[in-house]
Amino acid sequence: MPCLACKEENGCLLPLYLAELIPADHVAKAVNNIVDLLDIRNITSRVKVEGCQVQNLRMMLKILF
C-alpha cells in the first residue's frame, strides 16, 4: 500500500504556507533538500501492504533529523 502523499507546498487551514514561515537560509531547508536526495528504497520496501496507509516516510525522516 503506498504512503500518504505529503507536499510542503500544501496550504494550511490558515492562509499560510509552511515554506513561507521558514527563512531561506534556515538549516531545515538544507535537511529538507538532503532527505529528498536520499535513496530510501531499503526502508520503503519494508512497508507492509495490510492495514492503514503509513505516513510519508520521507517526512518522518525529516522530522527525525
PDB file of N, CA, C and O in Angstrom:
ATOM      1  N   MET A   1       0.855  -1.173   0.000  1.00  0.00           N
ATOM      2  CA  MET A   1       0.000   0.000   0.000  1.00  0.00           C
ATOM      3  C   MET A   1       0.899   1.233   0.000  1.00  0.00           C
ATOM      4  O   MET A   1       1.833   1.300   0.799  1.00  0.00           O
ATOM      5  N   PRO A   2       0.653   2.184  -0.846  1.00  0.00           N
ATOM      6  CA  PRO A   2       1.512   3.361  -0.900  1.00  0.00           C
ATOM      7  C   PRO A   2       1.343   4.247   0.328  1.00  0.00           C
ATOM      8  O   PRO A   2       0.326   4.199   1.020  1.00  0.00           O
ATOM      9  N   CYS A   3       2.358   5.049   0.576  1.00  0.00           N
ATOM     10  CA  CYS A   3       2.320   6.002   1.687  1.00  0.00           C
ATOM     11  C   CYS A   3       1.393   7.158   1.350  1.00  0.00           C
ATOM     12  O   CYS A   3       1.101   7.410   0.181  1.00  0.00           O
ATOM     13  N   LEU A   4       0.933   7.857   2.374  1.00  0.00           N
ATOM     14  CA  LEU A   4       0.126   9.048   2.176  1.00  0.00           C
ATOM     15  C   LEU A   4       0.958  10.128   1.499  1.00  0.00           C
ATOM     16  O   LEU A   4       2.150  10.256   1.779  1.00  0.00           O
ATOM     17  N   ALA A   5       0.360  10.886   0.635  1.00  0.00           N
ATOM     18  CA  ALA A   5       1.068  11.967  -0.052  1.00  0.00           C
ATOM     19  C   ALA A   5       1.350  13.097   0.925  1.00  0.00           C
ATOM     20  O   ALA A   5       0.543  13.384   1.809  1.00  0.00           O
ATOM     21  N   CYS A   6       2.485  13.723   0.760  1.00  0.00           N
ATOM     22  CA  CYS A   6       2.856  14.837   1.623  1.00  0.00           C
ATOM     23  C   CYS A   6       3.631  15.845   0.797  1.00  0.00           C
ATOM     24  O   CYS A   6       4.666  15.521   0.215  1.00  0.00           O
ATOM     25  N   LYS A   7       3.128  17.067   0.751  1.00  0.00           N
ATOM     26  CA  LYS A   7       3.799  18.123  -0.001  1.00  0.00           C
ATOM     27  C   LYS A   7       3.915  19.341   0.893  1.00  0.00           C
ATOM     28  O   LYS A   7       2.929  19.796   1.472  1.00  0.00           O
ATOM     29  N   GLU A   8       5.134  19.870   1.001  1.00  0.00           N
ATOM     30  CA  GLU A   8       5.363  21.036   1.842  1.00  0.00           C
ATOM     31  C   GLU A   8       4.612  22.258   1.339  1.00  0.00           C
ATOM     32  O   GLU A   8       4.308  23.161   2.120  1.00  0.00           O
ATOM     33  N   GLU A   9       4.306  22.301   0.032  1.00  0.00           N
ATOM     34  CA  GLU A   9       3.635  23.473  -0.512  1.00  0.00           C
ATOM     35  C   GLU A   9       2.121  23.435  -0.339  1.00  0.00           C
ATOM     36  O   GLU A   9       1.433  24.363  -0.765  1.00  0.00           O
ATOM     37  N   ASN A  10       1.591  22.383   0.277  1.00  0.00           N
ATOM     38  CA  ASN A  10       0.150  22.342   0.551  1.00  0.00           C
ATOM     39  C   ASN A  10      -0.206  23.414   1.574  1.00  0.00           C
ATOM     40  O   ASN A  10       0.522  23.619   2.544  1.00  0.00           O
ATOM     41  N   GLY A  11      -1.303  24.080   1.360  1.00  0.00           N
ATOM     42  CA  GLY A  11      -1.743  25.127   2.271  1.00  0.00           C
ATOM     43  C   GLY A  11      -2.283  24.557   3.574  1.00  0.00           C
ATOM     44  O   GLY A  11      -2.659  23.387   3.651  1.00  0.00           O
ATOM     45  N   CYS A  12      -2.311  25.391   4.578  1.00  0.00           N
ATOM     46  CA  CYS A  12      -2.863  25.005   5.875  1.00  0.00           C
ATOM     47  C   CYS A  12      -4.287  25.534   5.982  1.00  0.00           C
ATOM     48  O   CYS A  12      -4.810  26.110   5.029  1.00  0.00           O
ATOM     49  N   LEU A  13      -4.905  25.344   7.121  1.00  0.00           N
ATOM     50  CA  LEU A  13      -6.230  25.903   7.334  1.00  0.00           C
ATOM     51  C   LEU A  13      -6.178  27.431   7.324  1.00  0.00           C
ATOM     52  O   LEU A  13      -7.122  28.099   6.904  1.00  0.00           O
ATOM     53  N   LEU A  14      -5.069  27.955   7.789  1.00  0.00           N
ATOM     54  CA  LEU A  14      -4.857  29.394   7.738  1.00  0.00           C
ATOM     55  C   LEU A  14      -4.260  29.733   6.378  1.00  0.00           C
ATOM     56  O   LEU A  14      -3.712  28.850   5.718  1.00  0.00           O
ATOM     57  N   PRO A  15      -4.348  30.956   5.952  1.00  0.00           N
ATOM     58  CA  PRO A  15      -3.778  31.297   4.638  1.00  0.00           C
ATOM     59  C   PRO A  15      -2.256  31.420   4.668  1.00  0.00           C
ATOM     60  O   PRO A  15      -1.696  32.344   4.077  1.00  0.00           O
ATOM     61  N   LEU A  16      -1.587  30.496   5.350  1.00  0.00           N
ATOM     62  CA  LEU A  16      -0.131  30.491   5.457  1.00  0.00           C
ATOM     63  C   LEU A  16       0.418  29.231   4.805  1.00  0.00           C
ATOM     64  O   LEU A  16      -0.264  28.208   4.739  1.00  0.00           O
ATOM     65  N   TYR A  17       1.633  29.310   4.333  1.00  0.00           N
ATOM     66  CA  TYR A  17       2.310  28.152   3.779  1.00  0.00           C
ATOM     67  C   TYR A  17       3.569  27.901   4.584  1.00  0.00           C
ATOM     68  O   TYR A  17       4.294  28.838   4.921  1.00  0.00           O
ATOM     69  N   LEU A  18       3.829  26.653   4.891  1.00  0.00           N
ATOM     70  CA  LEU A  18       4.966  26.286   5.717  1.00  0.00           C
ATOM     71  C   LEU A  18       6.270  26.832   5.139  1.00  0.00           C
ATOM     72  O   LEU A  18       7.120  27.320   5.883  1.00  0.00           O
ATOM     73  N   ALA A  19       6.431  26.754   3.837  1.00  0.00           N
ATOM     74  CA  ALA A  19       7.660  27.226   3.192  1.00  0.00           C
ATOM     75  C   ALA A  19       7.883  28.721   3.427  1.00  0.00           C
ATOM     76  O   ALA A  19       9.028  29.169   3.489  1.00  0.00           O
ATOM     77  N   GLU A  20       6.818  29.488   3.558  1.00  0.00           N
ATOM     78  CA  GLU A  20       6.953  30.929   3.784  1.00  0.00           C
ATOM     79  C   GLU A  20       7.361  31.258   5.216  1.00  0.00           C
ATOM     80  O   GLU A  20       7.895  32.338   5.471  1.00  0.00           O
ATOM     81  N   LEU A  21       7.120  30.352   6.145  1.00  0.00           N
ATOM     82  CA  LEU A  21       7.431  30.605   7.551  1.00  0.00           C
ATOM     83  C   LEU A  21       8.893  30.330   7.888  1.00  0.00           C
ATOM     84  O   LEU A  21       9.383  30.786   8.921  1.00  0.00           O
ATOM     85  N   ILE A  22       9.597  29.587   7.024  1.00  0.00           N
ATOM     86  CA  ILE A  22      10.983  29.206   7.288  1.00  0.00           C
ATOM     87  C   ILE A  22      11.897  30.065   6.416  1.00  0.00           C
ATOM     88  O   ILE A  22      11.731  30.094   5.197  1.00  0.00           O
ATOM     89  N   PRO A  23      12.861  30.764   7.022  1.00  0.00           N
ATOM     90  CA  PRO A  23      13.784  31.592   6.240  1.00  0.00           C
ATOM     91  C   PRO A  23      14.581  30.739   5.243  1.00  0.00           C
ATOM     92  O   PRO A  23      14.822  29.556   5.487  1.00  0.00           O
ATOM     93  N   ALA A  24      14.982  31.336   4.136  1.00  0.00           N
ATOM     94  CA  ALA A  24      15.684  30.616   3.070  1.00  0.00           C
ATOM     95  C   ALA A  24      17.012  30.024   3.536  1.00  0.00           C
ATOM     96  O   ALA A  24      17.442  28.998   3.010  1.00  0.00           O
ATOM     97  N   ASP A  25      17.670  30.652   4.515  1.00  0.00           N
ATOM     98  CA  ASP A  25      18.975  30.169   4.979  1.00  0.00           C
ATOM     99  C   ASP A  25      18.881  29.286   6.230  1.00  0.00           C
ATOM    100  O   ASP A  25      19.901  29.012   6.862  1.00  0.00           O
ATOM    101  N   HIS A  26      17.692  28.844   6.592  1.00  0.00           N
ATOM    102  CA  HIS A  26      17.495  28.009   7.781  1.00  0.00           C
ATOM    103  C   HIS A  26      17.973  26.585   7.504  1.00  0.00           C
ATOM    104  O   HIS A  26      17.861  26.095   6.380  1.00  0.00           O
ATOM    105  N   VAL A  27      18.509  25.923   8.535  1.00  0.00           N
ATOM    106  CA  VAL A  27      19.028  24.562   8.401  1.00  0.00           C
ATOM    107  C   VAL A  27      17.922  23.576   7.996  1.00  0.00           C
ATOM    108  O   VAL A  27      18.210  22.549   7.382  1.00  0.00           O
ATOM    109  N   ALA A  28      16.677  23.876   8.330  1.00  0.00           N
ATOM    110  CA  ALA A  28      15.571  22.994   7.968  1.00  0.00           C
ATOM    111  C   ALA A  28      15.440  22.857   6.447  1.00  0.00           C
ATOM    112  O   ALA A  28      15.071  21.793   5.950  1.00  0.00           O
ATOM    113  N   LYS A  29      15.739  23.917   5.718  1.00  0.00           N
ATOM    114  CA  LYS A  29      15.692  23.864   4.252  1.00  0.00           C
ATOM    115  C   LYS A  29      16.768  22.918   3.727  1.00  0.00           C
ATOM    116  O   LYS A  29      16.529  22.174   2.775  1.00  0.00           O
ATOM    117  N   ALA A  30      17.953  22.941   4.343  1.00  0.00           N
ATOM    118  CA  ALA A  30      19.040  22.044   3.934  1.00  0.00           C
ATOM    119  C   ALA A  30      18.676  20.593   4.233  1.00  0.00           C
ATOM    120  O   ALA A  30      18.894  19.713   3.399  1.00  0.00           O
ATOM    121  N   VAL A  31      18.122  20.340   5.420  1.00  0.00           N
ATOM    122  CA  VAL A  31      17.696  18.980   5.775  1.00  0.00           C
ATOM    123  C   VAL A  31      16.633  18.499   4.799  1.00  0.00           C
ATOM    124  O   VAL A  31      16.677  17.353   4.350  1.00  0.00           O
ATOM    125  N   ASN A  32      15.689  19.352   4.470  1.00  0.00           N
ATOM    126  CA  ASN A  32      14.628  19.018   3.522  1.00  0.00           C
ATOM    127  C   ASN A  32      15.232  18.584   2.183  1.00  0.00           C
ATOM    128  O   ASN A  32      14.842  17.557   1.628  1.00  0.00           O
ATOM    129  N   ASN A  33      16.175  19.360   1.671  1.00  0.00           N
ATOM    130  CA  ASN A  33      16.786  19.046   0.389  1.00  0.00           C
ATOM    131  C   ASN A  33      17.624  17.767   0.440  1.00  0.00           C
ATOM    132  O   ASN A  33      17.603  16.975  -0.502  1.00  0.00           O
ATOM    133  N   ILE A  34      18.354  17.566   1.528  1.00  0.00           N
ATOM    134  CA  ILE A  34      19.204  16.378   1.655  1.00  0.00           C
ATOM    135  C   ILE A  34      18.357  15.113   1.745  1.00  0.00           C
ATOM    136  O   ILE A  34      18.655  14.124   1.076  1.00  0.00           O
ATOM    137  N   VAL A  35      17.309  15.131   2.559  1.00  0.00           N
ATOM    138  CA  VAL A  35      16.451  13.953   2.698  1.00  0.00           C
ATOM    139  C   VAL A  35      15.749  13.645   1.377  1.00  0.00           C
ATOM    140  O   VAL A  35      15.527  12.478   1.054  1.00  0.00           O
ATOM    141  N   ASP A  36      15.402  14.671   0.617  1.00  0.00           N
ATOM    142  CA  ASP A  36      14.790  14.443  -0.692  1.00  0.00           C
ATOM    143  C   ASP A  36      15.739  13.711  -1.641  1.00  0.00           C
ATOM    144  O   ASP A  36      15.286  13.016  -2.550  1.00  0.00           O
ATOM    145  N   LEU A  37      17.043  13.859  -1.442  1.00  0.00           N
ATOM    146  CA  LEU A  37      18.030  13.208  -2.302  1.00  0.00           C
ATOM    147  C   LEU A  37      18.397  11.793  -1.845  1.00  0.00           C
ATOM    148  O   LEU A  37      18.985  11.031  -2.613  1.00  0.00           O
ATOM    149  N   LEU A  38      18.057  11.435  -0.604  1.00  0.00           N
ATOM    150  CA  LEU A  38      18.421  10.120  -0.070  1.00  0.00           C
ATOM    151  C   LEU A  38      17.689   8.989  -0.791  1.00  0.00           C
ATOM    152  O   LEU A  38      16.530   9.124  -1.182  1.00  0.00           O
ATOM    153  N   ASP A  39      18.388   7.886  -0.952  1.00  0.00           N
ATOM    154  CA  ASP A  39      17.789   6.674  -1.500  1.00  0.00           C
ATOM    155  C   ASP A  39      17.210   5.885  -0.324  1.00  0.00           C
ATOM    156  O   ASP A  39      17.955   5.286   0.451  1.00  0.00           O
ATOM    157  N   ILE A  40      15.879   5.889  -0.194  1.00  0.00           N
ATOM    158  CA  ILE A  40      15.249   5.218   0.948  1.00  0.00           C
ATOM    159  C   ILE A  40      14.474   3.968   0.511  1.00  0.00           C
ATOM    160  O   ILE A  40      13.547   3.532   1.193  1.00  0.00           O
ATOM    161  N   ARG A  41      14.864   3.402  -0.627  1.00  0.00           N
ATOM    162  CA  ARG A  41      14.177   2.200  -1.108  1.00  0.00           C
ATOM    163  C   ARG A  41      14.271   1.046  -0.118  1.00  0.00           C
ATOM    164  O   ARG A  41      13.347   0.238  -0.020  1.00  0.00           O
ATOM    165  N   ASN A  42      15.369   0.962   0.612  1.00  0.00           N
ATOM    166  CA  ASN A  42      15.530  -0.100   1.602  1.00  0.00           C
ATOM    167  C   ASN A  42      14.478   0.024   2.708  1.00  0.00           C
ATOM    168  O   ASN A  42      13.999  -0.985   3.226  1.00  0.00           O
ATOM    169  N   ILE A  43      14.128   1.241   3.061  1.00  0.00           N
ATOM    170  CA  ILE A  43      13.114   1.469   4.094  1.00  0.00           C
ATOM    171  C   ILE A  43      11.715   1.265   3.525  1.00  0.00           C
ATOM    172  O   ILE A  43      10.889   0.582   4.130  1.00  0.00           O
ATOM    173  N   THR A  44      11.452   1.853   2.371  1.00  0.00           N
ATOM    174  CA  THR A  44      10.105   1.783   1.797  1.00  0.00           C
ATOM    175  C   THR A  44       9.738   0.374   1.347  1.00  0.00           C
ATOM    176  O   THR A  44       8.555   0.042   1.265  1.00  0.00           O
ATOM    177  N   SER A  45      10.725  -0.450   1.056  1.00  0.00           N
ATOM    178  CA  SER A  45      10.424  -1.819   0.637  1.00  0.00           C
ATOM    179  C   SER A  45       9.902  -2.669   1.795  1.00  0.00           C
ATOM    180  O   SER A  45       9.331  -3.735   1.569  1.00  0.00           O
ATOM    181  N   ARG A  46      10.089  -2.217   3.009  1.00  0.00           N
ATOM    182  CA  ARG A  46       9.645  -2.967   4.194  1.00  0.00           C
ATOM    183  C   ARG A  46       8.246  -2.574   4.666  1.00  0.00           C
ATOM    184  O   ARG A  46       7.743  -3.133   5.641  1.00  0.00           O
ATOM    185  N   VAL A  47       7.620  -1.629   3.990  1.00  0.00           N
ATOM    186  CA  VAL A  47       6.276  -1.190   4.370  1.00  0.00           C
ATOM    187  C   VAL A  47       5.288  -2.306   4.051  1.00  0.00           C
ATOM    188  O   VAL A  47       5.260  -2.820   2.932  1.00  0.00           O
ATOM    189  N   LYS A  48       4.484  -2.673   5.035  1.00  0.00           N
ATOM    190  CA  LYS A  48       3.500  -3.739   4.836  1.00  0.00           C
ATOM    191  C   LYS A  48       2.306  -3.224   4.049  1.00  0.00           C
ATOM    192  O   LYS A  48       1.948  -2.049   4.135  1.00  0.00           O
ATOM    193  N   VAL A  49       1.703  -4.107   3.290  1.00  0.00           N
ATOM    194  CA  VAL A  49       0.588  -3.745   2.430  1.00  0.00           C
ATOM    195  C   VAL A  49      -0.725  -3.754   3.203  1.00  0.00           C
ATOM    196  O   VAL A  49      -1.700  -3.151   2.755  1.00  0.00           O
ATOM    197  N   GLU A  50      -0.775  -4.414   4.335  1.00  0.00           N
ATOM    198  CA  GLU A  50      -2.021  -4.551   5.098  1.00  0.00           C
ATOM    199  C   GLU A  50      -2.286  -3.327   5.964  1.00  0.00           C
ATOM    200  O   GLU A  50      -1.372  -2.573   6.298  1.00  0.00           O
ATOM    201  N   GLY A  51      -3.526  -3.151   6.314  1.00  0.00           N
ATOM    202  CA  GLY A  51      -3.907  -2.110   7.260  1.00  0.00           C
ATOM    203  C   GLY A  51      -3.987  -0.728   6.652  1.00  0.00           C
ATOM    204  O   GLY A  51      -4.135  -0.572   5.440  1.00  0.00           O
ATOM    205  N   CYS A  52      -3.885   0.273   7.510  1.00  0.00           N
ATOM    206  CA  CYS A  52      -3.996   1.670   7.087  1.00  0.00           C
ATOM    207  C   CYS A  52      -2.725   2.117   6.373  1.00  0.00           C
ATOM    208  O   CYS A  52      -1.661   1.516   6.523  1.00  0.00           O
ATOM    209  N   GLN A  53      -2.865   3.184   5.593  1.00  0.00           N
ATOM    210  CA  GLN A  53      -1.693   3.762   4.957  1.00  0.00           C
ATOM    211  C   GLN A  53      -0.769   4.336   6.018  1.00  0.00           C
ATOM    212  O   GLN A  53      -1.219   4.874   7.030  1.00  0.00           O
ATOM    213  N   VAL A  54       0.523   4.215   5.772  1.00  0.00           N
ATOM    214  CA  VAL A  54       1.501   4.774   6.702  1.00  0.00           C
ATOM    215  C   VAL A  54       1.755   6.232   6.330  1.00  0.00           C
ATOM    216  O   VAL A  54       1.463   6.668   5.217  1.00  0.00           O
ATOM    217  N   GLN A  55       2.299   6.964   7.276  1.00  0.00           N
ATOM    218  CA  GLN A  55       2.668   8.349   6.999  1.00  0.00           C
ATOM    219  C   GLN A  55       3.808   8.366   5.992  1.00  0.00           C
ATOM    220  O   GLN A  55       4.505   7.365   5.825  1.00  0.00           O
ATOM    221  N   ASN A  56       4.001   9.483   5.330  1.00  0.00           N
ATOM    222  CA  ASN A  56       5.060   9.623   4.350  1.00  0.00           C
ATOM    223  C   ASN A  56       6.410   9.427   5.040  1.00  0.00           C
ATOM    224  O   ASN A  56       6.745  10.148   5.980  1.00  0.00           O
ATOM    225  N   LEU A  57       7.176   8.451   4.569  1.00  0.00           N
ATOM    226  CA  LEU A  57       8.418   8.094   5.248  1.00  0.00           C
ATOM    227  C   LEU A  57       9.495   9.174   5.097  1.00  0.00           C
ATOM    228  O   LEU A  57      10.309   9.363   6.001  1.00  0.00           O
ATOM    229  N   ARG A  58       9.508   9.869   3.984  1.00  0.00           N
ATOM    230  CA  ARG A  58      10.467  10.981   3.843  1.00  0.00           C
ATOM    231  C   ARG A  58      10.171  12.075   4.863  1.00  0.00           C
ATOM    232  O   ARG A  58      11.089  12.632   5.465  1.00  0.00           O
ATOM    233  N   MET A  59       8.893  12.382   5.055  1.00  0.00           N
ATOM    234  CA  MET A  59       8.533  13.414   6.022  1.00  0.00           C
ATOM    235  C   MET A  59       8.910  12.969   7.436  1.00  0.00           C
ATOM    236  O   MET A  59       9.366  13.784   8.237  1.00  0.00           O
ATOM    237  N   MET A  60       8.727  11.700   7.744  1.00  0.00           N
ATOM    238  CA  MET A  60       9.096  11.188   9.055  1.00  0.00           C
ATOM    239  C   MET A  60      10.617  11.309   9.271  1.00  0.00           C
ATOM    240  O   MET A  60      11.060  11.641  10.370  1.00  0.00           O
ATOM    241  N   LEU A  61      11.407  11.042   8.233  1.00  0.00           N
ATOM    242  CA  LEU A  61      12.858  11.211   8.335  1.00  0.00           C
ATOM    243  C   LEU A  61      13.241  12.677   8.552  1.00  0.00           C
ATOM    244  O   LEU A  61      14.146  12.987   9.327  1.00  0.00           O
ATOM    245  N   LYS A  62      12.542  13.563   7.859  1.00  0.00           N
ATOM    246  CA  LYS A  62      12.821  14.989   8.004  1.00  0.00           C
ATOM    247  C   LYS A  62      12.542  15.445   9.434  1.00  0.00           C
ATOM    248  O   LYS A  62      13.305  16.225  10.004  1.00  0.00           O
ATOM    249  N   ILE A  63      11.460  14.961  10.000  1.00  0.00           N
ATOM    250  CA  ILE A  63      11.127  15.299  11.390  1.00  0.00           C
ATOM    251  C   ILE A  63      12.166  14.719  12.335  1.00  0.00           C
ATOM    252  O   ILE A  63      12.573  15.382  13.288  1.00  0.00           O
ATOM    253  N   LEU A  64      12.599  13.490  12.082  1.00  0.00           N
ATOM    254  CA  LEU A  64      13.596  12.843  12.927  1.00  0.00           C
ATOM    255  C   LEU A  64      14.919  13.600  12.913  1.00  0.00           C
ATOM    256  O   LEU A  64      15.549  13.793  13.953  1.00  0.00           O
ATOM    257  N   PHE A  65      15.330  14.024  11.722  1.00  0.00           N
ATOM    258  CA  PHE A  65      16.588  14.791  11.625  1.00  0.00           C
ATOM    259  C   PHE A  65      16.419  16.166  12.239  1.00  0.00           C
ATOM    260  O   PHE A  65      17.363  16.956  12.253  1.00  0.00           O
TER     261      PHE A  65
END
